[in-house]
Each structure stands twice: as C-alpha cells, then as structure tokens.
Amino acid sequence: MTWTNNVTTLLPAEGETLFIDGAWQPTGSRATFAVDNPADGATLFQVSDGTVEDATRALASADDAAEAWAATSPAERRRVLETAYDAVMDHKEIFAELMTREMGKTYKEALGEVNYGAGFLKWFAEEAMRAYGRTFHLPDGRKGLVTHDPVGPCYLVTPWNFPLAMGTRKIGPALAAGDTMVVKPASATPLTTIALIEVLRQAGVPAGVVNLVTSKHSTAISNTLLDDPRLRKISFTGSTSVGKALMARATNQVLRTSMELGGNAPFVVFDDADVDKAVEGVLLAKFRNNGQACTAANRILVQNGIAPAFVAKLKAAVEDFTVGDGMDEGTDVSALINERAVERMERIVADAVDHGATLVVGGHRDGHGPCFFEPTVLDNVPRDAEVFTDEIFGPVLPISRFDTDEEGMAAANDTIYGLAFYAFTTSIARSEWVQRHAQAGVLAINSGVLSDASVPFGGVKQSGIGREGGAEGIYEYMNTKYTLIVP
C-alpha cells in the first residue's frame, strides 16, 4: 500500500496492534485480519485479531493501573490530554488519510473530523480542572460534602463511521475523570484508533491506563468483559439492537452504561423557511459522511407551500455532486463502508418506489466501484416505506409533505428513535414551539450541523442513555459520593 502521508509514524508493526500494559504486541496466535479500502478494495494493513484472553489481559492491566491513575492530579491529566491534542493536530493529514482510506469518507470531511475529534481532547483537558464538588452547612454544625470519584475501569466500544471523534469523545472524559480503560474499535476501521492510542502513548499516558484490543470477535470479548467484576462501566456507540444486547448483559453486574444508539432524524421545513438555507442545511445534514451518521437527516418533512421550490433547488444541487474516491479533490460523495450497504440502498429505494414514491435523482449504483451509490432524492414518500421507518445510513434522501404544523410534528416524532432533530423556520414563535415538542436529545433550528465538544450529545427513547461532551460528559465517568461530617 502506498500512502500519501507517512502514516507509519503513528502505526505499529503490522500484526502487532494490541496495546496492553503500555506496549504494542501481537495476539498469542499471531492471527490477523485485513483492513481494506472500500473505494478500491485494496488491503491497507494487517491488524491483530485479538482473543478473549487478550481482552482479559487488557482489563487486568487497566485494573492494575486504576488506583495510581485515579490518584493523579487533575493538572497532570490535563497535561496529558493537551499534549495529545497538540499531537493530533500536528498529524492531522495522517489522521485524515487513515480515515479516508479505511472508511471511505472524503478527505476534506476527514480533515473536519480531525478538528472536531481533537476538540474533545482539548475540552476534557479543561474539564479535568472543573469537576467540582459541593459543600453543605447543615444544622447542629454538621457538614455535607458532595464529591466525584473515578468510576474505575471502563470498556469503550467505538463505531466505524467516525473513528477518531467517537474515540476521543469517550477516551477524553474517561482520562480526565481518572479512569482506566479497554478500547475496542470497530473491526472495519481500526487504524485511526490505533494511531490515536499511539499519540496517547507518546503524550505520556502511563502503562495500563489505556489499552486497545483490535478484534473481529466482538460478541465474545464484550460478554467476557461485561461479566468480569473488575469492569465498572461500558460506553458504546452503535446500533440500537447491539446496544440493547450490551445493556442486557451489563445488568448482571449493574454496570454504569452510556449508550449512543441509532437515530432516524427528521428534518422539518416549514412554509416560512428560507428555502436556500434549508437546502444548504439538508445537504449538510444528509450527505455528511455519505449519509452514514446517526445524526443524518433521514426523514425530510416539507410543508406543502414551500415543497415545489425546495425540491427543485435540492434536485439541482444534488445533480451537481461529484462522486469519486474520497482522496480525490473535488469529490462530494464517496464510497460507502461496504457492498452490503450499497445493496441495502438499492433495496430501500426500490421499496419506496413500489410504495408510490417519485425518484427525483439518482437511485442506482455508481460506476466507480461496488461500494458506490448515487446520491438519491425521493419525493412523495409514503411514511410506511422502509426508507422512512428505518435508519438509512446512506446517501438516500426521502421527502414527505405535510399540511399543518401539528401534522409535521406528529410525523417527526413518530419513531422509536429520538437522537437528532432539524427544523427550518424564520419564526421565533414557531422555533420555540418546535423546541418544546421535539422528542430528541439534540435539536438544530436553521442549521444542518449540531454537535460540538462543548455541548452535551445524546438521545432519548431508543436512541440511548447518557450524554457525551459538554459539562455533562465527564460525570458519565465519575461516581457521585455524599459524605456527612458530624463534629
């Protein structure tokens, strides 16, 4: 494999991608699996296929290091995180290329993820100094103290679609809180996480504090760690179905859980919206990461009065997209993660048309390779079509029209999910009405972007439990303790 940047600066030897007790190493059997580029099928790297025994060793290492790391000062944790932040930014081109090659997203989007993902290291470096407690003066001279302690060894499971940002969003607060951890990246995109762990090693994270297990044996490893009494928390980003299974297993030990799960975000365009801004917003919210995002706009609900103008402008914009390899300058839509994703796009588009939807643009495989699908717009989509009821995770944009505000809101909330919600309107009163009635954890009004390290992120209903980022994020990794002192 020929890389544009010197990625070997941040990658260990092939087949030695387990990081346990401060050292890169192979699995005992030296088994590996290939990480491939979805754009052209080329093999990028051979990664260690870790076992249950490797994961158990990693947890033992985290447990051994837990007491000492919890005792470090917040200032020292801040120093490590700030050093890691600087290193990620110094190597931003390497991280961007790793993401584009292993995941398929465009290079310009990958550069954006580096900035976004590194921001969690910077934010939680500062939050390490701000995890304040409280003091109560009670009757009879008694005093009450509320303090926050590290929760202990954590199991952090990251997804394939945002391999850097979802790693830093978990590792950052865990380190800031004083926790140790075992990190398990998605087997499709482990290289970015491997590079991140190497940055943390170089930043001075002590041996055992951060451990990494790359593996295709996700279920066996997760079950083993969740059953181990040394583990105290799991944080998972991924599908609702897998999250439910992990939560069920975690009940055996009543583990702390943070779950960022599936989404089926509505994007509501009211009659009074600025149509150009609404189109610009939906292009960002839908086609970011080729639609492979839990916050992607999946159900576009457009009020009848503005619908003709909105659809016409959207059609023109999507027809102007360039499809190609994510490393090529000028590419707007690139490869999906694998061919199964393309096959699913074909199926849900066909199902929508069978239900009576109108194909406005796209709808077919793209000729660049087996993992490419045309950016697609469907209009007049019945709300019982699969493309409307299930999370899409691809570059397919379905539109359904509505008459009244109440109908639009009812349709938007008609889902088991409640992660992201987008709305476009120029009315302050309508904006406030939407804010009150939207059943979602994160809401953007007149914007196609809604996440930042400084704000809490998470869902309601079957989109998850807990919050990542913001002032709330560090407390997901800490236990609250109340102490009464009687003189």
TAVENHU-V927191 format. One record per residue. N is the residue number from 0. SS is DSSP state (H for helix, E for strand, L for the rest). PSI is psi as a letter, one per 30 degrees, with the letter a starting at -180 (NA if undefined). OMEGA is omega in whole degrees, -180 to 180 (999 if undefined). Layout:
n;ss;psi;omega
N;SS;PSI;OMEGA
N;SS;PSI;OMEGA
This chain:
n;ss;psi;omega
0;L;k;176
1;L;j;-179
2;L;k;176
3;L;e;179
4;L;l;-178
5;L;i;-175
6;H;f;-179
7;H;f;174
8;H;e;-175
9;L;g;180
10;L;k;175
11;L;a;177
12;L;k;177
13;L;k;-180
14;L;g;178
15;L;h;-172
16;L;g;169
17;E;k;177
18;E;j;-175
19;E;k;178
20;L;h;173
21;L;g;-177
22;E;k;172
23;E;k;-174
24;E;l;175
25;L;l;170
26;L;l;-176
27;L;e;-180
28;L;f;-175
29;L;g;177
30;L;k;180
31;E;l;168
32;E;l;-175
33;E;k;170
34;E;k;-174
35;E;l;176
36;L;j;-179
37;L;f;-179
38;L;e;-177
39;L;g;178
40;L;g;-178
41;L;k;176
42;E;k;-177
43;E;e;-169
44;E;l;173
45;E;k;-173
46;E;k;179
47;E;k;177
48;L;i;-173
49;L;l;-177
50;L;l;174
51;H;e;179
52;H;e;177
53;H;e;180
54;H;e;178
55;H;e;176
56;H;e;180
57;H;e;179
58;H;e;177
59;H;e;178
60;H;e;179
61;H;e;-180
62;H;e;179
63;H;e;-176
64;H;f;-169
65;H;e;-175
66;H;e;-178
67;H;e;-179
68;H;e;177
69;H;f;-178
70;L;f;179
71;L;l;-179
72;L;l;173
73;H;e;179
74;H;e;178
75;H;e;177
76;H;e;177
77;H;e;-179
78;H;e;-180
79;H;e;-178
80;H;e;178
81;H;e;176
82;H;e;178
83;H;e;177
84;H;e;-179
85;H;e;-179
86;H;e;177
87;H;e;-180
88;H;e;177
89;H;f;-178
90;L;h;-173
91;H;e;-180
92;H;e;177
93;H;e;179
94;H;e;-180
95;H;e;179
96;H;e;177
97;H;e;-180
98;H;e;-178
99;H;e;-178
100;H;e;-173
101;H;f;-174
102;H;f;177
103;L;f;-176
104;L;l;-180
105;L;l;-178
106;H;e;-180
107;H;e;176
108;H;e;178
109;H;e;175
110;H;e;176
111;H;e;178
112;H;e;177
113;H;e;179
114;H;e;-180
115;H;e;-177
116;H;e;178
117;H;f;180
118;H;f;178
119;H;e;176
120;H;e;180
121;H;e;-178
122;H;e;-176
123;H;f;168
124;H;e;179
125;H;e;-180
126;H;f;177
127;L;f;-180
128;L;f;-172
129;L;g;179
130;L;i;-172
131;L;l;170
132;L;a;179
133;E;l;177
134;E;k;178
135;E;k;172
136;E;j;-173
137;L;l;179
138;H;l;176
139;H;g;176
140;H;g;179
141;L;l;180
142;E;k;176
143;E;k;179
144;E;k;170
145;E;j;180
146;E;l;-178
147;E;k;-178
148;E;l;175
149;E;k;-177
150;L;f;-179
151;L;a;-178
152;L;k;-176
153;E;l;173
154;E;j;-175
155;E;j;-176
156;E;j;-174
157;L;l;-176
158;L;l;-177
159;L;f;-168
160;L;f;175
161;L;i;-168
162;L;f;177
163;L;e;-174
164;H;e;180
165;H;f;173
166;H;e;-179
167;H;f;-179
168;H;f;177
169;H;e;-177
170;H;e;-178
171;H;e;-180
172;H;e;179
173;H;e;178
174;H;e;-179
175;H;e;-179
176;H;f;-178
177;L;g;-180
178;L;l;168
179;L;l;-170
180;E;l;165
181;E;k;-179
182;E;k;178
183;E;j;178
184;L;l;175
185;L;k;-177
186;L;f;180
187;L;f;-174
188;L;i;-177
189;L;f;-170
190;H;e;179
191;H;e;179
192;H;e;176
193;H;e;179
194;H;e;178
195;H;e;179
196;H;e;177
197;H;e;176
198;H;e;179
199;H;e;176
200;H;e;-180
201;H;f;180
202;L;f;176
203;L;g;175
204;L;k;-177
205;L;l;179
206;L;k;177
207;L;f;-178
208;L;e;177
209;E;k;178
210;E;k;-177
211;E;k;175
212;L;j;172
213;L;k;-175
214;L;l;170
215;L;g;-177
216;L;h;-171
217;H;e;-176
218;H;e;-179
219;H;e;-180
220;H;e;-179
221;H;e;-179
222;H;e;-180
223;H;e;-178
224;H;e;-179
225;H;f;178
226;L;f;-177
227;L;k;-177
228;L;f;178
229;L;f;180
230;L;k;-178
231;L;f;-178
232;E;k;169
233;E;k;171
234;E;k;-174
235;E;k;169
236;E;k;-179
237;L;a;-174
238;L;l;178
239;H;e;-178
240;H;e;178
241;H;e;178
242;H;e;178
243;H;e;-180
244;H;e;179
245;H;e;178
246;H;e;180
247;H;e;180
248;H;e;-178
249;H;f;180
250;L;f;-180
251;L;e;179
252;L;g;-179
253;L;h;-179
254;L;k;168
255;E;k;-179
256;E;k;168
257;E;k;-175
258;E;j;173
259;E;j;-166
260;L;a;-172
261;L;l;177
262;L;l;175
263;L;i;-165
264;E;k;171
265;E;l;174
266;E;j;-171
267;E;k;179
268;E;j;-180
269;L;l;-175
270;L;e;-175
271;L;g;-178
272;L;l;169
273;L;j;-170
274;H;e;180
275;H;e;178
276;H;e;179
277;H;e;178
278;H;e;177
279;H;e;-180
280;H;e;-178
281;H;e;176
282;H;e;177
283;H;e;-174
284;H;f;-178
285;H;e;-168
286;H;f;172
287;H;k;179
288;H;g;-179
289;H;g;179
290;H;g;-177
291;L;i;-179
292;L;k;179
293;L;f;178
294;L;g;-177
295;L;k;175
296;E;j;-175
297;E;f;-176
298;E;j;-177
299;E;j;-177
300;E;j;-173
301;E;k;179
302;E;k;-170
303;H;e;-176
304;H;e;-177
305;H;f;-172
306;H;e;-178
307;H;e;-180
308;H;e;-179
309;H;e;-178
310;H;e;-180
311;H;e;180
312;H;e;179
313;H;e;179
314;H;e;-179
315;H;e;-179
316;H;e;-178
317;H;e;177
318;H;f;-179
319;L;f;180
320;L;k;173
321;L;k;178
322;E;k;180
323;L;a;177
324;L;k;-178
325;L;f;180
326;L;f;-179
327;L;k;178
328;L;k;179
329;L;f;178
330;L;k;177
331;L;e;180
332;E;k;-174
333;L;a;-173
334;L;k;168
335;L;l;-171
336;L;e;178
337;L;l;-177
338;H;f;177
339;H;e;178
340;H;e;178
341;H;e;179
342;H;e;178
343;H;e;177
344;H;e;178
345;H;e;-176
346;H;e;-176
347;H;f;175
348;H;e;179
349;H;e;179
350;H;e;180
351;H;e;179
352;H;e;177
353;H;f;178
354;L;f;177
355;L;g;180
356;L;l;177
357;E;k;176
358;E;j;-176
359;E;e;-180
360;E;k;177
361;L;b;175
362;L;g;-175
363;L;l;172
364;E;k;175
365;L;k;-174
366;L;f;-178
367;L;f;-180
368;L;l;-175
369;L;f;-179
370;L;g;-178
371;L;k;176
372;E;k;-178
373;L;k;170
374;L;k;-166
375;E;k;174
376;E;k;176
377;E;k;179
378;E;l;179
379;L;h;-178
380;L;k;175
381;L;k;-173
382;L;f;174
383;L;g;176
384;L;l;-177
385;H;e;-178
386;H;f;180
387;H;f;-175
388;H;f;-176
389;L;l;177
390;L;k;-172
391;L;e;-177
392;L;h;178
393;L;l;-173
394;L;h;180
395;E;k;-174
396;E;j;-180
397;E;k;-179
398;E;k;172
399;E;k;-176
400;E;l;179
401;E;l;-179
402;L;d;-173
403;L;l;176
404;H;e;-178
405;H;e;178
406;H;e;180
407;H;e;180
408;H;e;179
409;H;e;178
410;H;e;-179
411;H;e;-177
412;H;f;-176
413;L;i;-178
414;L;l;176
415;L;f;-176
416;E;l;178
417;E;h;-180
418;L;d;-178
419;E;l;180
420;E;k;179
421;E;k;176
422;E;k;177
423;E;k;179
424;L;l;175
425;L;g;-178
426;L;k;176
427;H;e;-180
428;H;e;180
429;H;e;177
430;H;e;180
431;H;e;177
432;H;e;178
433;H;e;-178
434;H;e;-179
435;H;e;-170
436;H;f;-179
437;L;k;179
438;L;i;-176
439;L;l;178
440;L;f;179
441;E;k;-172
442;E;k;176
443;E;k;177
444;E;j;-178
445;L;h;176
446;L;k;175
447;L;g;180
448;L;k;-176
449;L;f;-175
450;L;k;178
451;L;l;-178
452;L;f;-173
453;L;f;-178
454;L;l;180
455;L;k;-179
456;E;k;177
457;L;l;-173
458;L;l;172
459;E;l;-176
460;E;b;-176
461;L;g;175
462;L;g;171
463;E;a;-179
464;E;k;177
465;L;l;-179
466;L;k;176
467;E;k;-177
468;L;l;178
469;L;a;177
470;L;f;-178
471;L;f;-168
472;H;e;-176
473;H;f;-177
474;H;f;172
475;H;f;-176
476;H;g;-180
477;E;k;172
478;E;k;177
479;E;k;-178
480;E;k;175
481;E;k;179
482;E;k;174
483;E;k;179
484;E;k;179
485;L;k;-178
486;L;NA;999
